[in-house]
């Protein structure tokens, strides 16, 4: 029964936070000036006016390269806690880590073979 009270406190504070944000945004919309102007709606960046459409396609390889980097970067982070407690884990943990590394190496070889690591 005690844990329900803790959840009630968390729920009340969550509702309070959401209500506060909604009220602040509502009152800000009432007091801010609303003078629409076509020049204000133009795209403007770094002091340069647009000379063409801002919508153009990027090569999908940039996204794939970034995702591969993030995946391998995050997976390498998992190696550090394992290395810290390696002595207390034993042989089973070593075998698990070797399987984990084999999967990573297979994924890297696959990405390399498909040409996803070519920065063109």
Backbone as a chain_set.jsonl record, in Angstrom:
{"seq": "XXXXXXXXXXXXXXXXXXXXXXXXXXXXXXXXXXXXXXXXXXXXXXXXXXXXXXXXXXXXXXXXXXXXXXXXXXXXXXXXXXXXXXXXXXXXXXXXXXXXXXXXXXXXXXXXXXXXXXXX", "coords": {"N": [[0.818, -1.189, 0.0], [2.048, 1.139, 0.6], [3.659, 1.71, -1.614], [1.834, 2.522, -3.525], [1.117, 5.04, -2.664], [3.509, 6.393, -3.162], [3.551, 6.319, -5.957], [1.316, 7.865, -6.4], [2.162, 10.395, -5.508], [4.166, 10.843, -7.448], [2.568, 10.886, -9.737], [0.925, 13.1, -9.205], [2.826, 15.187, -9.19], [3.704, 14.984, -11.818], [1.372, 15.648, -13.234], [1.089, 18.264, -12.267], [3.398, 19.432, -13.368], [2.89, 19.191, -16.155], [0.525, 20.694, -16.345], [1.502, 23.193, -15.557], [3.287, 23.826, -17.665], [1.483, 23.937, -19.826], [-0.199, 26.058, -19.006], [1.645, 28.218, -18.888], [2.419, 28.386, -21.592], [-0.063, 29.028, -22.694], [-0.675, 31.559, -21.485], [1.499, 32.985, -22.461], [0.897, 33.022, -25.159], [-1.215, 34.766, -25.112], [-0.145, 37.28, -24.41], [1.918, 37.853, -26.159], [3.071, 39.712, -29.042], [1.21, 39.706, -32.057], [1.834, 40.006, -35.107], [1.682, 39.178, -38.108], [3.828, 38.845, -40.931], [4.939, 38.694, -44.244], [7.705, 38.762, -44.668], [8.725, 37.911, -42.241], [8.143, 35.256, -42.281], [9.832, 34.133, -44.083], [12.541, 31.972, -44.973], [15.567, 32.265, -43.323], [18.921, 32.281, -42.849], [21.961, 32.491, -41.28], [22.525, 35.055, -42.256], [22.172, 34.949, -44.968], [20.025, 35.148, -47.703], [17.551, 32.936, -48.997], [18.065, 31.261, -52.111], [17.086, 29.206, -53.488], [15.017, 26.269, -53.24], [14.776, 24.83, -49.99], [14.47, 22.19, -49.693], [15.953, 19.357, -50.479], [17.39, 16.287, -51.582], [19.425, 14.24, -49.56], [22.237, 12.078, -49.87], [21.614, 8.743, -49.092], [23.619, 7.268, -47.968], [25.029, 8.8, -46.138], [23.406, 8.831, -43.862], [23.331, 6.104, -43.271], [26.034, 5.648, -42.747], [26.326, 7.228, -40.445], [24.554, 5.901, -38.702], [25.807, 3.402, -38.499], [28.166, 4.173, -37.241], [27.124, 5.092, -34.762], [25.961, 2.73, -33.776], [28.216, 0.988, -33.465], [29.743, 2.525, -31.766], [28.181, 2.69, -29.441], [28.031, -0.01, -28.809], [30.671, -0.62, -28.205], [30.92, 0.681, -25.82], [29.696, -1.072, -24.092], [31.681, -2.873, -23.607], [33.411, -1.879, -21.653], [32.265, -1.956, -18.91], [32.141, -4.734, -18.704], [34.83, -5.425, -18.885], [35.778, -4.358, -16.519], [34.721, -5.969, -14.476], [35.619, -8.451, -15.167], [37.303, -10.455, -13.964], [35.749, -11.55, -11.927], [33.701, -12.806, -13.263], [34.157, -15.119, -14.865], [34.568, -18.035, -17.057], [32.278, -18.386, -18.637], [31.285, -15.795, -19.093], [33.357, -14.816, -20.647], [33.066, -16.349, -22.963], [30.54, -15.487, -23.765], [31.137, -12.796, -24.339], [32.916, -13.124, -26.452], [31.186, -14.183, -28.387], [29.514, -11.979, -28.672], [31.351, -10.077, -29.684], [31.978, -11.4, -32.058], [29.567, -11.187, -33.442], [29.51, -8.412, -33.762], [31.802, -8.048, -35.37], [31.035, -9.511, -37.603], [28.889, -7.91, -38.447], [30.267, -5.541, -39.055], [31.923, -6.455, -41.147], [29.944, -7.107, -43.004], [28.798, -4.561, -43.501], [31.032, -3.319, -44.584], [31.468, -4.887, -46.871], [29.152, -4.3, -48.313], [29.676, -1.723, -48.999], [29.032, 0.395, -47.367], [30.712, 1.865, -45.827], [32.115, 3.543, -47.388], [32.987, 6.751, -47.95], [31.646, 8.874, -49.937]], "CA": [[0.0, 0.0, 0.0], [2.948, 2.295, 0.668], [4.17, 2.036, -2.948], [0.794, 3.232, -4.257], [1.247, 6.446, -2.27], [4.648, 6.959, -3.888], [3.118, 6.547, -7.332], [0.374, 8.991, -6.389], [2.977, 11.616, -5.468], [4.794, 11.023, -8.76], [1.522, 11.27, -10.676], [0.51, 14.479, -8.916], [3.876, 16.094, -9.66], [3.692, 14.961, -13.28], [0.224, 16.469, -13.659], [1.426, 19.651, -11.966], [4.37, 19.889, -14.362], [2.234, 19.342, -17.454], [-0.393, 21.831, -16.244], [2.308, 24.415, -15.513], [3.776, 24.11, -19.019], [0.344, 24.336, -20.651], [-0.627, 27.394, -18.594], [2.648, 29.196, -19.296], [2.3, 28.573, -23.034], [-1.327, 29.722, -22.96], [-0.552, 32.976, -21.135], [2.462, 33.596, -23.378], [0.213, 33.29, -26.434], [-2.101, 35.916, -24.938], [0.555, 38.56, -24.258], [2.909, 38.129, -27.199], [2.522, 40.443, -30.192], [0.905, 38.862, -33.209], [1.825, 40.827, -36.301], [2.271, 38.367, -39.186], [4.425, 39.59, -42.022], [5.552, 37.714, -45.153], [9.156, 38.729, -44.493], [9.041, 37.129, -41.054], [7.939, 33.843, -42.575], [10.87, 33.675, -45.005], [13.677, 31.248, -44.422], [16.719, 33.157, -43.202], [19.923, 31.57, -42.063], [23.35, 32.963, -41.325], [22.659, 36.289, -42.999], [21.997, 34.711, -46.404], [18.66, 34.909, -48.125], [17.484, 31.721, -49.814], [18.005, 31.462, -53.55], [16.392, 28.048, -54.056], [14.251, 25.527, -52.244], [15.594, 24.208, -48.955], [14.178, 20.768, -49.69], [16.68, 18.566, -51.455], [17.682, 14.969, -51.047], [20.772, 13.854, -49.218], [22.555, 10.699, -50.179], [21.249, 7.909, -47.951], [24.836, 6.703, -47.376], [25.42, 9.599, -44.975], [22.629, 8.358, -42.726], [23.785, 4.751, -42.949], [27.349, 5.785, -42.124], [26.111, 7.738, -39.09], [23.955, 4.839, -37.892], [26.832, 2.398, -38.217], [29.043, 4.749, -36.221], [26.431, 5.094, -33.467], [25.815, 1.349, -33.313], [29.483, 0.449, -32.981], [30.186, 3.336, -30.642], [27.422, 2.265, -28.262], [28.386, -1.391, -28.475], [31.99, -0.628, -27.572], [30.722, 1.13, -24.439], [29.357, -2.25, -23.306], [32.897, -3.624, -23.279], [34.092, -1.343, -20.476], [31.824, -2.573, -17.652], [32.508, -6.141, -18.72], [36.266, -5.523, -18.601], [36.019, -4.004, -15.122], [34.354, -7.087, -13.604], [35.961, -9.686, -15.868], [37.884, -11.466, -13.079], [34.725, -12.206, -11.113], [32.654, -13.39, -14.098], [34.506, -16.485, -15.233], [34.709, -18.463, -18.448], [31.021, -18.204, -19.355], [31.222, -14.399, -19.542], [34.324, -14.677, -21.737], [32.458, -16.92, -24.165], [29.478, -14.559, -24.182], [31.734, -11.606, -24.956], [33.455, -13.515, -27.755], [30.041, -14.261, -29.297], [29.113, -10.594, -28.896], [32.332, -9.475, -30.588], [31.841, -12.043, -33.369], [28.414, -10.559, -34.098], [29.935, -7.065, -34.178], [32.745, -8.17, -36.487], [30.241, -9.92, -38.759], [28.165, -6.721, -38.897], [31.233, -4.636, -39.68], [32.31, -7.04, -42.434], [28.791, -6.966, -43.893], [28.712, -3.16, -43.909], [32.184, -3.049, -45.43], [31.258, -5.552, -48.152], [28.089, -3.59, -49.019], [30.15, -0.391, -49.377], [28.426, 1.422, -46.516], [31.76, 2.638, -45.174], [32.742, 4.405, -48.396], [32.536, 8.145, -47.825], [31.729, 9.402, -51.296]], "C": [[0.866, 1.258, 0.0], [3.436, 2.7, -0.726], [3.119, 2.772, -3.78], [0.839, 4.725, -3.923], [2.41, 7.117, -2.982], [4.285, 7.236, -5.341], [2.138, 7.713, -7.42], [1.128, 10.31, -6.339], [3.625, 11.892, -6.823], [3.764, 11.466, -9.795], [1.054, 12.694, -10.467], [1.544, 15.469, -9.417], [3.954, 16.121, -11.189], [2.55, 15.81, -13.816], [0.479, 17.951, -13.401], [2.4, 20.212, -13.004], [3.746, 20.118, -15.726], [1.297, 20.548, -17.431], [0.364, 23.149, -16.23], [2.79, 24.796, -16.909], [2.636, 24.594, -19.907], [-0.118, 25.75, -20.297], [0.365, 28.471, -19.024], [2.558, 29.441, -20.797], [1.02, 29.316, -23.402], [-1.2, 31.211, -22.66], [0.464, 33.692, -22.033], [1.81, 33.898, -24.716], [-0.731, 34.479, -26.321], [-1.347, 37.239, -24.943], [1.574, 38.837, -25.357], [2.282, 38.895, -28.353], [2.311, 39.489, -31.366], [0.735, 39.753, -34.428], [2.462, 40.025, -37.441], [2.735, 39.243, -40.344], [5.075, 38.561, -42.949], [7.077, 37.639, -45.003], [9.564, 37.93, -43.262], [8.933, 35.633, -41.311], [8.965, 33.286, -43.553], [11.946, 32.893, -44.262], [14.894, 32.164, -44.445], [17.74, 32.462, -42.316], [21.295, 32.167, -42.321], [23.523, 34.203, -42.2], [22.492, 36.136, -44.496], [20.533, 34.459, -46.706], [18.628, 33.687, -49.037], [17.393, 32.061, -51.298], [17.38, 30.261, -54.254], [15.647, 27.353, -52.922], [15.202, 24.878, -51.237], [15.378, 22.698, -48.903], [14.93, 20.103, -50.826], [17.11, 17.28, -50.781], [19.159, 14.82, -50.743], [20.993, 12.423, -49.669], [22.297, 9.857, -48.935], [22.483, 7.301, -47.285], [25.318, 7.504, -46.174], [24.7, 9.119, -43.725], [23.083, 6.967, -42.305], [25.136, 4.796, -42.258], [27.208, 6.262, -40.684], [25.507, 6.672, -38.194], [24.964, 3.756, -37.551], [27.791, 2.917, -37.159], [28.39, 4.687, -34.845], [26.306, 3.681, -32.916], [27.12, 0.83, -32.744], [30.034, 1.254, -31.817], [29.484, 2.91, -29.358], [27.805, 0.853, -27.851], [29.753, -1.467, -27.813], [31.889, -0.169, -26.124], [30.361, -0.05, -23.538], [30.588, -3.06, -22.916], [33.542, -3.139, -21.983], [33.574, -1.913, -19.156], [32.19, -4.048, -17.569], [33.988, -6.3, -18.359], [36.571, -5.218, -17.141], [35.76, -5.193, -14.211], [34.717, -8.437, -14.206], [36.46, -10.772, -14.93], [36.829, -12.205, -12.271], [33.668, -12.926, -11.956], [32.945, -14.828, -14.517], [34.484, -16.741, -16.726], [33.434, -18.223, -19.258], [30.899, -16.78, -19.894], [32.206, -14.15, -20.684], [33.736, -15.203, -23.042], [31.334, -16.02, -24.674], [30.049, -13.326, -24.875], [32.348, -11.937, -26.305], [32.335, -13.651, -28.79], [29.568, -12.849, -29.66], [30.055, -9.912, -29.886], [32.269, -10.095, -31.974], [30.666, -11.452, -34.138], [28.781, -9.156, -34.58], [30.866, -7.124, -35.387], [32.01, -8.602, -37.749], [29.458, -8.723, -39.322], [29.073, -5.717, -39.585], [31.662, -5.153, -41.048], [31.178, -6.912, -43.454], [28.667, -5.534, -44.412], [29.858, -2.798, -44.848], [31.975, -3.638, -46.824], [30.181, -4.845, -48.97], [28.497, -2.182, -49.439], [29.575, 0.724, -48.534], [29.472, 2.286, -45.852], [32.537, 3.515, -46.144], [32.17, 5.802, -48.274], [32.729, 8.818, -49.176], [31.01, 10.722, -51.372]], "O": [[0.474, 2.299, -0.526], [3.61, 3.888, -1.0], [3.473, 3.564, -4.653], [0.626, 5.57, -4.793], [2.313, 8.282, -3.367], [4.667, 8.268, -5.894], [2.135, 8.457, -8.4], [0.773, 11.25, -7.051], [3.635, 13.03, -7.292], [4.051, 12.321, -10.633], [0.81, 13.421, -11.431], [1.187, 16.487, -10.009], [4.237, 17.162, -11.781], [2.736, 16.598, -14.743], [0.126, 18.797, -14.224], [2.238, 21.342, -13.463], [4.033, 21.118, -16.385], [1.27, 21.335, -18.377], [-0.086, 24.125, -16.83], [2.709, 25.962, -17.294], [2.801, 25.554, -20.659], [-0.397, 26.551, -21.188], [-0.048, 29.537, -19.48], [2.616, 30.59, -21.235], [1.019, 30.14, -24.317], [-1.575, 32.041, -23.488], [0.302, 34.876, -22.329], [2.124, 34.908, -25.346], [-1.021, 35.135, -27.322], [-1.873, 38.234, -25.441], [2.05, 39.967, -25.471], [1.09, 38.746, -28.619], [3.119, 38.597, -31.626], [-0.37, 40.197, -34.74], [3.654, 40.176, -37.711], [2.106, 40.246, -40.68], [5.712, 37.629, -42.459], [7.669, 36.576, -45.191], [10.64, 37.332, -43.244], [9.57, 34.835, -40.624], [8.968, 32.086, -43.825], [12.215, 33.129, -43.084], [15.207, 32.766, -45.473], [17.451, 32.103, -41.175], [21.715, 32.318, -43.468], [24.571, 34.374, -42.822], [22.655, 37.11, -45.23], [19.881, 33.653, -46.042], [19.584, 33.436, -49.771], [16.731, 33.022, -51.69], [17.168, 30.288, -55.466], [15.66, 27.815, -51.781], [16.293, 24.435, -51.594], [16.047, 22.006, -48.136], [14.582, 20.267, -51.995], [17.183, 17.201, -49.554], [20.023, 15.205, -51.529], [20.045, 11.654, -49.827], [22.721, 10.225, -47.839], [22.399, 6.859, -46.139], [25.952, 6.946, -45.278], [25.301, 9.011, -42.656], [23.205, 6.686, -41.113], [25.365, 4.069, -41.291], [27.894, 5.756, -39.795], [25.906, 6.546, -37.036], [24.973, 3.247, -36.431], [28.188, 2.167, -36.267], [29.024, 4.279, -33.872], [26.521, 3.455, -31.725], [27.133, 0.282, -31.642], [30.728, 0.703, -30.964], [30.118, 2.784, -28.31], [27.892, 0.558, -26.659], [29.965, -2.307, -26.939], [32.689, -0.586, -25.287], [30.68, -0.038, -22.35], [30.529, -3.856, -21.979], [34.167, -3.935, -21.281], [34.39, -2.328, -18.333], [32.512, -4.554, -16.494], [34.353, -7.208, -17.612], [37.524, -5.762, -16.583], [36.51, -5.406, -13.258], [34.174, -9.462, -13.794], [36.069, -11.928, -15.089], [37.008, -13.383, -11.961], [32.809, -13.603, -11.391], [32.042, -15.664, -14.515], [34.394, -15.823, -17.542], [33.507, -17.89, -20.441], [30.458, -16.581, -21.026], [31.922, -13.363, -21.587], [33.886, -14.584, -24.095], [31.195, -15.818, -25.88], [29.507, -12.867, -25.88], [32.307, -11.11, -27.216], [32.518, -13.274, -29.947], [29.26, -12.568, -30.819], [29.605, -9.247, -30.819], [32.481, -9.401, -32.969], [30.757, -11.241, -35.348], [28.404, -8.758, -35.682], [30.727, -6.333, -36.32], [32.315, -8.123, -38.841], [29.379, -8.55, -40.538], [28.69, -5.111, -40.586], [31.756, -4.382, -42.003], [31.425, -6.642, -44.629], [28.457, -5.313, -45.604], [29.664, -2.049, -45.806], [32.261, -2.99, -47.831], [30.279, -4.793, -50.196], [27.753, -1.513, -50.156], [29.621, 1.886, -48.936], [29.141, 3.36, -45.351], [33.512, 4.16, -45.756], [30.972, 6.0, -48.479], [33.823, 9.269, -49.515], [30.961, 11.339, -52.436]]}, "num_chains": 1, "name": "protein.A"}
